[in-house]
């Protein structure tokens, strides 16, 4: 894979299990000297293999829902495309903004409280940009299972004990102002230090640490991860929309694909397809091989599937952004 070694891939995998781990701990786990590890991580950052350090946050647990919007461009030029991407990237309640290739050109994921709060956003999108968008589709996401990039360390079946994140509403929590500040900071940078937060929030380090522990205990903070540009590793990010002959088979499909080391996310949604599966694969042929392997073993389970490629990640923020208001000290604006 380009000029990256097996040790580089092992480091990436290790960082994605917990990007807040100390250099000393990671060096011990991957069995290289600390100075060498620092050099390798800096190189991965400089080459933008590591795009960002982020925190996986289950915002469902404090009242948010997820709506996904996919669309194709029409009547477009480079300047207008950049303008549309910037428009979505600057919105405080977008979770993901991605350039795609295939069935869709652009993918946006929104955090919303409900349909009533989303409709004005939807209306504004098409008032300002409707003449440049076509074939637009909405998904209402119920659940997402996010997996580690197991393929970096093995091409065999994913270990059963490998940790993965589950984002769905499991409880209804009230989030305090201070907890929200911690989440806002971690959503931008998972490596934000507790000492820095302590200074900014005028709280003791032990208070900050205890709040973080409670956020993890309540399933709000899921994990500390890294966003990897897999194209720099010679891989493709593919999302499959899978249509089933019978929804009773959805658990079987999920159970089977969870074992695949190249699967990085499985989602249950209401909308276009029955289940969505994201892969990091060697090429398009490799993706089809993985799909056909399941279909050969489980005939008449999958009716058909479509797919598109994720090419550029413009934004990844696991919680809506708090912005300043003249009338209210902190608010989430829609």
Secondary structure, DSSP 8 states (H G I E B T S, - for coil): -TT--HHHHHHHHHHHH-TTS-HHHHHHHHTS-HHHHHHHHHHHHHTTSEEEEEEEE-GGGGT-EEEEEEEEE-S--HHHHHHHHHHHHT-TTEEEEEEEEES-SEEEEEEES-HHHHHHHHHHHHHHHGGGEEEEEEEEEEEEEE---GGGT-SS---TT---EEES--------HHHHHHHHHHHH-TT--HHHHHHHHT--HHHHHHHHHHHHHTTSEEEEEEEE-GGGGT-EEEEEEEEES-GGGHHHHHHHHTT-TTEEEEEEEESS-SEEEEEEESSHHHHHHHHHHHHHHSTTTEEEEEEEEEEEEEEE-SS--EE--SSSSSEE--
